[in-house]
């Protein structure tokens, strides 16, 4: 199937027709649970994707982070399972956090009269707990590709009844190298099924996957895919690497509310948290090396306000749906330009305002250029701040080099002159003497063995020493300890009680 056959259905933010969830053609049980969960007004991606998904068509949806893509596929999913009691649904997510977030939304909507069994299959949790969930006739499976494959190998997961498939944050899954595992999972699913593919960005590899696995999908694009939400205030701060931490402290003091700090490595996250705790700041780290129980505890503490600062790697850029995040600070730039959009998208969620600050060093210029090209293709990078500083540095370096070189040359010349002068004197003084004289030979001999530590011993001297036993007394060695005069009978005086 060629790309030309894909029916493209583009919708702008202003053209959202549905104003209330009650207008949807869904079961009354589901409407009650939506109202009970305080979901009142749908977002643009929800108002356009839900009616198409309810018709049974495949969907290729792209929207900015924080626009409510999770609810856009969970409502049609649950409605389909209410109608068809033998059907199953599979939702594949790239990270544990995102899978837990999706399961939280499903558990909200399935409370009360809607009783549909579910199972969360993610790494870092007990396999026995997941097996118990699967044995209770779970019809909604949410998980990561790795753990789903583990259950398929153990034959504890049966996907022959799956007729509703969701690939959430597909661009992230492809970046993380889950393509082979996803292809293995899709082999266990029947050919006749509905597929919903959602992503925050739309690279070419996602279009290729849509060709392969989606049947005449309707593409829904809400807003600009490559730009963050307009309500997020973006700022940059030019700084040197050695002053980053001190400026971070200043920003933490000046800003109010919860702050999410993004770093490049796991080790860097732990290091910054250790320094922040030493400086009396309530901070925790979240990255790939933490167990799932520790991750949940850290996110729970951050949501409740116990910890004001959360230092995270790019793992937390997807799946952290915390409306309390007021500020995002990019301590280090991401390794992939698309991750910048997901980082910034952690703030300003659900229509709220937010701010994002990025620290920039001279080493970050190339990556920052790529990020700006992604956000705005017509953007021309302003390099005036770097050019001016670089020109001054170059001039200073040149002057310094010339000054150092001139000084070194003069020193070398003086040294050479001094050396030549001394050598000439030596030659003049020795020129009158004959070259092969016995006296000169004796002097050289004496010069060689001037040092007292080294002495030349001949065989004759050794024989003399062996014959004379008194000669051994001449060798005196330094004693390590001096003789101390102590009394022979020495004892401590015991303290006697009166």
C-alpha positions in Angstrom: 0.0 0.0 0.0 1.5 3.3 -1.1 1.5 6.5 0.9 -0.8 8.1 -1.7 -3.6 5.7 -0.6 -3.5 7.0 3.0 -6.5 9.2 3.5 -5.2 12.3 5.1 -7.6 14.0 7.5 -6.0 17.3 8.8 -7.8 19.2 11.4 -6.8 22.5 13.0 -7.3 23.6 16.6 -10.1 25.9 15.7 -12.2 23.3 13.9 -13.0 21.1 16.9 -16.8 20.3 16.6 -17.5 18.3 19.7 -18.0 20.4 22.8 -19.0 17.7 25.3 -18.5 14.0 25.9 -22.2 13.5 26.2 -22.5 14.1 22.4 -20.6 10.9 21.7 -22.5 7.8 20.5 -21.2 5.6 23.3 -22.8 3.4 26.0 -24.5 5.2 28.9 -22.3 3.3 31.4 -19.2 4.8 29.8 -20.8 8.3 29.8 -21.5 8.1 33.5 -17.9 7.0 34.3 -16.5 9.9 32.1 -18.6 12.4 34.1 -17.7 10.8 37.4 -13.9 11.1 36.4 -14.4 14.9 35.8 -13.7 14.7 32.1 -16.0 17.5 30.8 -14.7 19.2 27.7 -12.7 17.3 25.1 -9.4 18.5 23.7 -9.1 18.9 19.9 -7.4 15.6 19.4 -10.1 13.9 21.5 -13.0 15.6 19.7 -11.7 14.5 16.3 -10.1 11.1 17.0 -12.8 9.5 19.1 -15.7 9.7 16.5 -13.4 8.2 13.8 -12.2 5.4 16.1 -15.8 4.6 17.1 -16.5 3.9 13.5 -13.9 1.2 13.5 -11.4 2.9 11.2 -7.6 2.9 11.7 -6.2 6.2 13.0 -2.7 7.8 12.6 -2.9 10.6 15.1 -0.2 13.3 15.9 -0.5 16.0 18.5 1.6 18.0 20.9 2.4 16.5 24.3 -0.1 17.3 27.0 -3.1 17.5 24.7 -4.9 14.3 25.9 -4.0 11.6 23.5 -4.5 8.9 26.1 -8.2 9.6 26.5 -8.6 9.7 22.7 -8.0 6.0 22.4 -9.2 4.7 25.8 -12.8 5.8 25.3 -13.4 4.0 22.0 -11.5 1.0 23.4 -13.7 0.6 26.5 -16.9 1.2 24.4 -15.9 -1.6 22.0 -15.2 -4.0 24.9 -18.5 -3.2 26.5 -20.4 -4.1 23.3 -18.3 -7.2 22.4 -17.6 -9.2 25.6 -15.3 -11.6 23.8 -13.0 -8.9 22.5 -9.5 -7.9 23.8 -7.4 -4.8 23.6 -3.6 -4.4 23.6 -1.9 -1.1 24.3 1.9 -0.9 23.8 3.8 1.9 25.4 7.6 2.7 25.3 8.2 3.3 29.1 6.9 2.0 32.4 5.7 5.5 33.5 3.6 5.9 30.4 2.1 2.5 30.7 1.2 3.1 34.4 -0.4 6.5 33.4 -2.5 4.8 30.7 -3.6 2.1 33.2 -4.5 4.8 35.7 -6.9 6.4 33.1 -8.4 3.0 32.2 -9.0 2.1 35.9 -10.8 5.4 36.4 -13.1 4.8 33.4 -13.8 1.1 34.3 -15.0 1.8 37.9 -18.6 1.1 38.9 -20.9 -0.8 36.5 -18.1 -1.4 33.9 -16.2 -4.5 35.0 -13.4 -5.3 32.6 -10.4 -7.1 33.8 -7.0 -5.5 33.0 -3.3 -6.4 33.4 -0.3 -4.1 33.5 2.8 -5.8 32.0 5.9 -3.8 32.7 9.4 -4.5 33.8 10.6 -4.1 37.3 7.4 -5.6 38.9 6.7 -9.0 40.1 6.0 -11.6 37.4 3.7 -13.6 39.8 1.5 -10.5 40.3 1.2 -10.1 36.5 0.4 -13.8 36.1 -2.4 -13.5 38.6 -3.9 -10.6 36.7 -3.7 -12.5 33.4 -5.5 -15.5 35.0 -8.4 -13.3 36.0 -9.5 -13.1 32.4 -7.9 -9.8 31.7 -9.3 -8.2 28.5 -7.3 -4.9 28.5 -3.5 -5.5 28.3 -1.2 -2.5 28.8 2.5 -3.0 28.7 6.0 -2.4 27.4 7.4 -4.4 24.4 10.0 -6.2 26.5 7.7 -7.6 29.2 4.9 -8.5 26.7 7.5 -10.6 24.8 8.5 -12.3 28.0 5.0 -13.4 28.6 4.6 -14.6 25.0 7.7 -16.7 25.4 6.3 -18.2 28.6 3.0 -18.8 26.9 1.2 -17.0 29.7 -0.3 -14.4 27.3 -2.8 -15.2 24.6 -3.4 -12.5 22.0 -5.6 -14.5 19.6 -8.7 -12.5 20.6 -7.2 -9.1 20.3 -9.1 -6.9 17.8 -8.1 -3.5 19.1 -4.4 -2.4 19.0 -2.9 0.9 20.2 0.7 2.0 19.6 1.2 4.9 21.9 4.2 7.3 21.6 5.4 5.2 18.6 8.2 7.6 17.7 9.8 7.0 21.1 9.5 3.2 20.7 11.3 3.4 17.4 14.0 5.6 18.9 14.5 3.1 21.7 15.0 0.2 19.3 11.7 -1.6 19.9 10.9 -2.2 16.3 11.9 -6.0 16.2 10.0 -6.7 19.4 6.8 -4.9 18.1 7.0 -6.9 14.9 7.2 -10.2 17.0 4.1 -9.1 19.0 2.1 -8.3 15.9 2.6 -11.8 14.6 0.5 -13.2 17.5 -2.4 -10.8 16.8 -5.1 -11.7 14.2 -5.0 -9.9 10.9 -8.4 -8.4 11.3 -8.1 -5.8 14.0 -8.4 -2.1 14.4 -5.1 -0.2 14.9 -4.7 3.3 16.4 -1.2 4.8 16.2 -0.5 7.9 18.2 2.7 10.0 18.3 3.9 13.4 19.3 6.2 13.7 16.2 5.9 12.3 12.7 9.3 11.1 11.3 9.5 9.1 8.1 9.9 5.7 9.8 6.4 6.1 11.4 5.0 6.6 7.9 6.6 3.4 6.8 5.1 1.5 9.7 1.7 3.0 8.9 2.1 1.6 5.4 2.8 -1.8 6.7 0.4 -2.3 9.6 -2.4 0.2 9.1 -5.3 -0.3 6.7 -6.3 3.0 5.0 -5.7 5.1 8.1 -7.2 8.5 8.6 -4.5 10.9 9.7 -5.4 13.4 12.3 -2.9 16.2 13.0 -3.8 18.7 15.6 -1.6 21.8 16.0 2.1 21.9 15.1 3.8 18.6 15.7 7.3 20.1 15.9 6.6 23.0 18.3 5.7 23.1 22.0 2.4 24.5 23.3 2.1 28.3 22.9 1.4 28.8 26.7 4.9 27.6 27.6 7.3 30.5 28.0 10.7 29.4 26.6 14.0 31.0 27.8 17.7 30.4 27.2 20.6 31.2 29.5 24.2 31.3 28.1 26.7 30.0 30.6 29.9 28.2 31.0 29.9 24.5 32.2 31.7 25.3 35.5 28.9 27.8 36.5 25.9 25.7 35.7 25.2 24.4 39.1 25.5 27.8 40.8 23.1 29.2 38.3 20.7 26.3 38.9 20.7 27.2 42.6 19.8 30.8 41.8 17.0 29.7 39.5 15.6 27.3 42.2 15.6 30.1 44.7 13.9 32.6 42.3 11.2 30.3 41.0 8.2 29.1 42.9 6.4 25.8 42.6 7.5 22.4 41.4 10.6 22.2 39.1 11.6 19.4 36.7 15.4 19.4 35.9 16.5 17.4 32.9 20.1 16.0 32.7 21.9 13.9 30.2 23.1 10.9 32.2 22.0 8.8 35.2 25.2 9.4 37.0 24.7 13.2 36.5 21.2 13.0 38.0 22.4 11.3 41.1 25.3 13.7 41.5 23.1 16.8 41.2 20.6 15.4 43.7 23.3 14.7 46.2 24.6 18.3 45.9 21.0 19.7 46.1 20.3 17.7 49.3 23.6 19.0 50.8 22.4 22.5 50.0 19.1 21.9 51.9 16.8 21.4 48.8 14.2 18.7 48.7 15.1 16.8 45.5 14.9 13.2 44.1 16.2 11.6 40.9 14.4 9.4 38.4 16.2 7.4 35.7 16.4 3.9 34.1 18.4 2.3 36.9 15.7 2.6 39.6 13.4 -0.2 40.4 9.7 0.3 39.7 8.8 0.5 43.3 11.4 3.3 43.8 10.1 5.1 40.7 6.6 5.0 41.9 7.6 6.3 45.3 9.6 9.2 43.8 6.8 10.2 41.5 4.3 9.9 44.3 6.4 12.2 46.5 6.8 14.7 43.7 3.0 14.8 43.0 2.2 15.2 46.6 4.6 18.1 47.0 6.9 16.3 49.4 9.8 16.8 46.9 9.8 20.1 45.1 12.6 19.3 42.6 12.8 16.2 40.4 16.0 15.6 38.5 15.3 13.2 35.5 16.8 11.8 32.4 14.9 11.6 29.1 13.2 8.4 30.3 10.8 10.7 32.3 10.1 13.0 29.4 7.5 10.5 28.3 4.7 9.3 30.6 5.0 11.9 33.4 1.5 13.4 33.5 1.8 15.7 36.5 -0.2 18.9 36.2 1.7 20.5 39.1 4.9 21.1 37.1 5.3 24.8 36.7 8.9 24.9 35.5 11.2 22.8 33.4 15.0 23.4 33.4 17.1 21.8 30.7 20.4 21.5 32.6 21.8 19.5 29.7 20.5 19.5 26.1 18.9 16.2 24.9 20.8 13.9 22.5 17.9 13.9 20.0 16.2 17.2 18.9 12.7 15.7 19.2 13.2 15.0 22.9 13.4 18.8 23.5 9.7 19.0 22.6 8.8 16.2 25.0 10.8 17.7 27.8 9.2 21.1 27.4 5.8 19.4 27.1 6.0 18.2 30.7 4.9 21.7 31.8 1.8 23.7 30.6 -0.4 20.6 30.6 -4.2 20.6 30.4 -4.3 24.2 29.2 -2.2 25.6 32.1 0.8 28.0 31.7 4.4 26.9 32.2 7.9 28.0 31.7 11.0 26.2 30.3 14.6 27.4 30.8 17.6 25.9 28.8 21.2 26.3 29.8 23.4 26.8 26.7 27.2 26.4 26.5 29.5 26.8 23.5 29.6 23.0 23.1 25.8 23.0 22.7 25.7 25.2 19.6 25.3 22.4 17.0 22.5 20.6 18.9 20.7 23.8 19.7 20.8 24.6 16.0 19.1 21.3 15.2 16.5 22.0 17.8 15.8 25.4 16.4 15.5 24.0 12.9 13.0 21.4 14.1 10.9 24.0 15.9 11.1 26.6 13.1 12.6 25.6 9.7 13.0 29.3 8.7 14.9 30.1 11.8 18.4 31.6 11.5 20.6 31.0 14.5 21.8 34.2 16.2 25.4 33.6 16.8 26.4 37.2 17.7 27.0 36.3 21.4 29.3 33.5 20.4 31.1 35.4 17.6 32.0 38.4 19.7 33.3 36.3 22.5 35.2 34.1 20.1 36.8 37.0 18.4 38.1 38.5 21.6 39.4 35.1 22.7 41.2 34.6 19.4 42.9 38.0 19.7 43.9 37.4 23.2 45.2 33.9 22.4 47.3 35.3 19.5 48.8 38.0 21.6 49.5 35.5 24.4 51.1 33.1 22.0 53.3 35.7 20.4 54.3 37.1 23.8 55.1 33.6 25.1 57.0 32.7 22.0 59.1 35.9 22.1 59.9 35.2 25.7 60.8 31.7 25.1 63.1 32.6 22.2 65.0 35.2 24.2 65.4 32.7 27.0 66.7 30.1 24.6 69.2 32.5 23.0 70.5 33.5 26.4 70.9 29.9 27.5 72.7 29.1 24.2 75.1 32.0 24.6 75.8 31.1 28.2 76.4 27.5 27.3 78.7 28.4 24.4 80.7 30.8 26.6 81.2 28.1 29.2 82.2 25.5 26.7 84.7 27.9 25.1 86.3 28.6 28.4 86.6 24.9 29.1 88.1 24.3 25.7 90.7 27.1 26.1 91.7 25.9 29.5 92.2 22.3 28.3 93.7 23.1 25.0 97.2 23.5 26.4 97.2 20.1 28.0 98.1 17.0 26.1 95.1 14.9 25.1 96.2 11.4 26.2 98.1 12.2 29.4 98.1 9.9 32.5 97.1 12.7 34.8 93.9 13.3 32.8 93.1 9.6 32.8 93.5 9.5 36.7 91.2 12.5 37.1 88.5 10.9 35.0 88.9 7.8 37.2 88.6 9.8 40.3 85.6 11.7 38.9 83.8 8.4 38.2 84.1 7.1 41.8 83.7 10.4 43.7 80.4 9.3 45.2 80.8 7.6 48.6 77.9 5.4 48.0 79.5 3.6 45.1 83.0 2.1 45.4 85.0 0.0 43.0 86.1 -3.3 44.5 88.8 -5.3 42.8 89.4 -9.0 43.4 92.7 -8.2 45.2 90.9 -6.1 47.8 88.3 -8.8 48.3 91.1 -11.4 49.1 92.7 -9.0 51.5 89.4 -8.5 53.3 88.8 -12.2 53.6 92.4 -12.7 55.0 92.1 -9.9 57.6 89.1 -10.5 59.9 89.5 -7.1 61.5 88.6 -5.5 58.2 84.9 -6.4 58.7 84.8 -4.1 61.7 85.4 -1.1 59.5 81.8 -1.4 58.0 79.6 0.6 60.3 75.8 0.6 59.8 73.4 3.1 61.2 71.4 1.8 64.1 67.7 2.2 63.8 67.1 2.6 67.5 69.3 4.2 70.1 70.1 2.4 73.3 67.8 3.5 76.0 68.6 3.2 79.6 65.7 1.5 81.3 65.6 -0.2 84.7 65.4 -4.0 84.5 62.7 -4.4 87.0 59.9 -2.1 85.8 56.3 -2.3 86.7 53.3 0.0 86.8 52.1 1.2 90.2 48.7 0.0 90.8 46.1 2.4 92.2 45.0 1.3 95.6 41.7 2.2 97.0 41.6 3.7 100.5 
